[in-house]
């Protein structure tokens, strides 16, 4: 009987870490979902348009990257105008080294931001209209700045769950 109790105890002891890991995985999933829900909610407020009515894309390019936001419904002119207003404002703020908006949306300082701030004089931010929205082009010739921009863009891709490539776009 002693051996049986020890065997049962051993089986229970071996099962416990799996149960704890499963519980931890569930807790992490809830935390992950809660974080993304917060990003969506804070983003809608900060940007002035719904993430559900728009598509976000973050492109890595050899000279930096691009932030693109477009409307899903071509008739949604109010969202298109708000996208353009927001992105032109973002281009201006980023050029000044002000990354308050992404820090508010993500509830943390995104990777790459400290270097992008320190190298703001070496980075160009330009806003462009697109048929269904707008784009902020981020360009530089500085290798350290390019690396920081890519870190920032990869973070955006992951945190906004866009599914965009994490590699540099070979198109000019």
C-alpha positions in Angstrom: 0.0 0.0 0.0 2.9 2.3 0.7 4.2 1.8 -2.8 0.8 2.6 -4.2 0.5 5.9 -2.3 4.0 6.8 -3.4 3.1 5.9 -7.0 -0.1 8.0 -6.8 1.9 10.8 -5.2 4.5 10.6 -8.0 1.8 10.6 -10.7 0.1 13.6 -9.1 3.4 15.4 -8.7 4.2 14.8 -12.3 0.8 16.0 -13.4 0.8 19.2 -11.4 3.4 21.1 -13.4 1.3 20.4 -16.6 -1.8 21.7 -14.8 0.1 24.7 -13.6 1.5 25.3 -17.2 -2.0 25.0 -18.6 -3.3 27.5 -16.1 -0.4 29.8 -16.8 -1.1 29.5 -20.6 -4.7 30.4 -20.0 -3.7 33.4 -17.9 -1.3 34.5 -20.6 -3.9 34.1 -23.3 -6.3 36.3 -21.3 -3.6 38.8 -20.7 -2.7 38.8 -24.4 -6.3 39.2 -25.4 -6.8 42.0 -22.9 -3.7 43.8 -24.2 -4.8 43.6 -27.8 -8.3 44.8 -26.9 -6.7 47.7 -25.1 -4.6 48.5 -28.1 -7.7 48.5 -30.3 -9.7 50.7 -27.9 -6.9 53.2 -27.2 -6.1 53.3 -30.9 -9.7 54.1 -31.9 -9.7 57.0 -29.4 -6.2 58.3 -30.3 -6.6 58.0 -34.0 -10.2 59.2 -34.2 -11.4 56.3 -36.4 -12.4 52.7 -35.9 -9.9 49.9 -36.4 -12.9 47.8 -37.6 -13.6 50.2 -40.5 -10.0 50.5 -41.6 -7.0 48.4 -42.5 -3.5 49.2 -41.1 -0.3 48.1 -42.8 3.3 48.6 -41.8 5.9 48.2 -44.5 9.6 47.7 -44.0 11.7 49.2 -46.8 15.4 49.4 -47.5 15.4 53.1 -46.5 12.9 52.9 -43.6 9.3 52.0 -43.8 5.7 53.1 -44.3 2.6 53.3 -42.2 -0.5 52.9 -44.4 -4.1 53.1 -43.3 -7.1 52.7 -45.6 -10.8 52.5 -45.4 -12.6 49.2 -46.0 -15.7 50.8 -47.4 -14.9 53.2 -50.3 -18.0 55.2 -49.4 -16.8 55.9 -45.9 -15.4 59.4 -46.6 -15.6 60.4 -42.9 -13.1 57.7 -41.9 -10.9 58.5 -45.0 -10.7 62.1 -44.0 -9.9 61.2 -40.3 -7.2 58.8 -41.5 -5.6 61.6 -43.5 -5.9 64.1 -40.6 -4.4 61.6 -38.2 -1.5 60.5 -40.4 -0.5 64.0 -41.4 -0.5 64.9 -37.7 1.6 61.8 -36.9 4.2 62.7 -39.6 4.6 66.1 -38.0 4.8 64.8 -34.5 7.3 62.0 -35.3 9.5 64.6 -37.1 9.6 66.6 -33.9 10.6 63.4 -32.0 7.1 63.1 -30.3 5.9 59.5 -30.2 3.3 60.1 -27.5 0.5 58.6 -29.6 2.0 55.2 -30.2 3.1 55.1 -26.5 -0.5 55.8 -25.5 -2.0 53.3 -27.9 0.4 50.5 -26.9 0.7 51.4 -23.2 4.5 51.2 -23.5 7.4 52.6 -25.4 7.6 50.7 -28.7 11.0 49.3 -29.6 13.0 51.7 -31.8 11.4 54.8 -30.4 14.3 56.0 -28.2 16.8 55.8 -31.2 14.3 57.3 -33.6 13.9 60.2 -31.1 17.6 60.7 -30.8 18.2 60.6 -34.5 15.2 62.7 -35.5 17.3 65.0 -37.5 18.4 62.1 -39.7 14.9 60.8 -40.4 12.3 62.2 -42.8 8.6 61.7 -42.2 6.3 62.6 -45.1 2.5 62.2 -45.4 1.0 61.1 -48.7 -2.7 60.8 -49.6 -3.8 57.4 -51.0 -7.1 56.8 -52.8 -8.6 55.1 -49.7 -6.6 56.8 -47.0 -3.1 57.8 -46.4 0.5 56.8 -45.8 3.4 58.1 -43.7 6.8 57.4 -45.4 9.7 57.1 -43.0 13.0 57.4 -44.7 16.7 57.8 -43.8 20.2 57.0 -45.1 21.5 56.3 -41.5 22.0 52.6 -40.8 21.3 52.9 -37.1 18.0 54.8 -37.8 17.0 52.2 -40.4 17.4 49.5 -37.8 15.4 51.4 -35.2 12.6 52.1 -37.8 12.5 48.4 -38.6 12.2 47.5 -34.9 9.4 50.0 -34.5 7.6 48.7 -37.6 7.9 45.0 -36.6 6.5 45.8 -33.2 3.5 47.6 -34.9 2.9 44.6 -37.2 2.8 42.2 -34.3 0.9 44.4 -31.8 -1.7 45.5 -34.4 -1.8 41.9 -35.7 -1.7 43.1 -39.4 0.0 40.0 -40.8 2.4 42.2 -42.8 5.8 40.7 -43.7 8.5 41.2 -41.1 11.1 41.4 -43.9 12.2 44.3 -46.0 10.0 44.9 -49.1 12.3 44.6 -52.1 10.2 47.1 -54.1 11.5 50.7 -54.2 
